[in-house]
Amino acid sequence: MKLPPFEVHRPSSLHDASRLLRDLGGDAVPINGGTELLLAMKLGLAQYEHLVDLKRVSELRGVRRADSVVSFGAGMTHRELEGSPVIAEALAEVPRMLAEVANVRVRSVGTIGGNLCFADPHSDPATFLSAAEATLVLGDGSTSRRVPVDQFFLGAYETVLEPGELLVEVTVPAVPLGTGTAHVRMKVHERPAVTVAAKVTVERDTVVRARLAVGSVCGAPVLAEAIDKLIGASRDTWSERVREVAAMSAAGITPVADAEGSSRYKQALVEVFVRRALDAALADASGVTR
Ligand SMILES: Cc1cc2nc3c(=O)[nH]c(=O)nc-3n(C[C@H](O)[C@H](O)[C@H](O)COP(=O)(O)OP(=O)(O)OC[C@H]3O[C@@H](n4cnc5c(N)ncnc54)[C@H](O)[C@@H]3O)c2cc1C
């Protein structure tokens, strides 16, 4: 596997990176850690004459908390986010979720932005952030727009990003007391075969809000509508309702068969992993420590 020749550009601002990408047109592509892009180029699946390296773009860096929202730059590596005390305090499931991504070598250079923008269907963060009601800030240094993460993906390897537009920041509501989150997954090979994430809010032993994302089995994460069945459930009916939601979520999805398994196998995985995710999120909402 040999890389074809290319020129690397190293802009230091978002504005300059976007301008370069627009000026160079279809021959140019942004790159951060390169763990996806360079592999695709080595395999001959993609070819670009110009790589616009985003590592010096300061707008893509940092983790901040303002009131009840946590924001992190798209250029942050998985490892940096995993080790952030701000994230650990406000979004305890995020470090646990990121610790399962790939291996430590990939997590040390691979970024959250690269993961989301590559839009590989087998993504842990895409599934988790869909359940967590995250919003993505896209921009070019002059204008910006906010897109809910579940509307960012158009399908496998396709996003709503326009030419020259970059993913700048990810914003996630902090998890308040009484709300539980969980991310569960299984892998057979390198990437997950199934990822399921849940977020539930419990008030006086009753589920008042719930959100469920199923990922890695279709082109992009899917928000399961069956989760509405859990709303209004009191503690004594949780387990029965969770089983119903799991069966309905599996029945309502048509997984894509691929190297990770057949469509029917993945449907069976979805039922099991929805159950696990909801049980774990309900335990988290009730203050049961893991
Ligand atoms: C061996 C291996 C195992 C893996 N296992 C998992 C796993 O278990 N779970 C999982 O979720 N992921 C997994 N991944 C994916 C991993 O998370 C990504 O490779 C990594 O996050 C990509 O980040 P990067 O910075 O290297 O992206 P790059 O390769 O630099 O870029 C990827 C794509 O995103 C674009 N891009 C990058 N940054 C931006 C931006 N800010 N705005 C617009 N476009 C941008 C690039 O143009 C390119 O198309 C695995 C990858 C490998 C190689």
The ligand as an ORCA input file, in Angstrom:
! r2SCAN-3c Opt
* xyz 0 1
  C      -8.302      0.406     13.235
  C      -9.436      1.348     13.465
  C     -10.444      0.986     14.366
  C     -11.514      1.865     14.579
  N     -12.488      1.507     15.487
  C     -13.506      2.370     15.737
  C     -14.513      2.043     16.695
  O     -14.479      1.016     17.361
  N     -15.526      2.947     16.884
  C     -15.584      4.130     16.202
  O     -16.500      4.909     16.416
  N     -14.624      4.462     15.315
  C     -13.600      3.624     15.066
  N     -12.628      3.986     14.189
  C     -12.702      5.292     13.532
  C     -11.881      6.365     14.269
  O     -12.659      6.894     15.317
  C     -11.541      7.417     13.239
  O     -10.564      6.825     12.382
  C     -10.990      8.727     13.746
  O     -11.776      9.329     14.730
  C     -10.900      9.697     12.557
  O     -10.336     10.914     12.984
  P      -9.124     11.570     12.160
  O      -8.858     12.864     12.800
  O      -7.989     10.620     12.019
  O      -9.857     11.746     10.743
  P      -9.165     11.991      9.325
  O      -8.747     10.689      8.735
  O      -8.172     13.082      9.399
  O     -10.451     12.530      8.531
  C     -11.554     11.687      8.296
  C     -12.543     12.415      7.375
  O     -13.130     13.520      8.042
  C     -12.861     14.748      7.338
  N     -12.642     15.744      8.397
  C     -11.800     15.633      9.451
  N     -11.972     16.679     10.286
  C     -12.931     17.460      9.722
  C     -13.571     18.679     10.127
  N     -13.263     19.299     11.272
  N     -14.532     19.197      9.317
  C     -14.856     18.585      8.139
  N     -14.304     17.420      7.724
  C     -13.350     16.871      8.524
  C     -11.685     14.459      6.437
  O     -11.735     15.246      5.278
  C     -11.893     12.985      6.111
  O     -12.804     12.844      5.056
  C     -11.557      3.122     13.922
  C     -10.529      3.473     13.028
  C      -9.485      2.607     12.795
  C      -8.398      3.026     11.840
*
